[in-house]
Amino acid sequence: MNALQLDTVLLSKDRTCLEILDQTLLPGTIKVLHVSKIEDIWEAIKLLRVRGAPAIGVCAGYGIALTASNIDTDNPKTFEEKFMEQKNYLASSRPTAVNLFWALDRMERTMRANLDKPVAQIKEILFQEAQDIRDEDVAISRSIGEIGFGLLHHGDGILTHCNAGTLATAKYGTATAPMYVAQEKGWTDFRVYCDETRPLLQGARLTAFELHNAGIDTTLICDNMASLMMKSGKINIVFVGCDRVTRNGDTANKIGTSGVAILAKNYGIPFYVCAPSSTIDMSLETGDQIPIEERDPDEVTEMWYKERMAPAGVKVCNPAFDVTDHSFITGIITEKGLALPPFDKAFERFGIGK
Ligand code: MRU
């Protein structure tokens, strides 16, 4: 099974539900959920059945189009009120990935721009907007892949953290896109190292799954092995994804990313963040302003183990993301080009945030 053929989230052909690949069951089970209730869409995002910043944005776009299509009114004012209730509810599912809010805001703008039309027509327009978000995501990832590919050399060892792969987007991924482009161009002499990414194992369960299945030379390592791999010369470049980038280039991504960046700088290895422009939040100046999601302690103490692996009652801290300071980032690859420091100036040149 080539993971590039797996769809993370789609709208069903009859537009009655979302078809969500349940990523909590991967790699063992490939199961598509048919979800129509807003509570179930919220839960799918919260529990990481669909996850990864761009895929969360696509899911939110389809989700609000679907739930708004079920609003039973012909009155645009009532439609607007109910739409906003649904939007605010979906926005409460996860706090860090800005793509969730970006997609919902874009859907709201579309709704408002068309409030002079009959409600049935607004509903159609919202379905189209959600589809555009998905289609654009494929093109954006592809473009990030082409730019990232230009940074690779034959024989490279590439390290990645978490899953910023095709499973985190509509297709290609962001951090994995340069690898898929290299493969498409016939390169066979590069290797990828995946951090397993405690505690939810997105590296082991998802990145290793999708790259290995695509036939890319893939080696899984525990998070605490990255330093040794770097020191021994096995890693020449790092690509990671991100959940939110602030104006100065600080970057929130899966917990552990900042440690990888610090190690990379220590060993003189280029560290690139792959960021669709929808992930760049120009309203925030620095990473200190990014809300960091704190998750259930059971993910650390019990999940994936046959029995609990920590004493009952012990305190547990489980932040899902950390912020990599911009000073550790070599470059930020957006679909509009490679941003080099100072990042705020580069983003402005690319027209991001206008
Ligand atoms: O908690 P997750 O699995 O949603 O976290 C995902 C990540 O941190 C990804 O690296 C990020 O969303 C970028 S996905 C292209």
Boltz pocket constraint, residues with backbone or C-beta under 6 A from the ligand:
constraints:
  - pocket:
      binder: B
      contacts: [[A, 48], [A, 50], [A, 51], [A, 52], [A, 53], [A, 54], [A, 97], [A, 161], [A, 162], [A, 163], [A, 164], [A, 165], [A, 168], [A, 169], [A, 173], [A, 174], [A, 175], [A, 202], [A, 240], [A, 241], [A, 242], [A, 243], [A, 253], [A, 254], [A, 255], [A, 274], [A, 320]]
      max_distance: 6.0
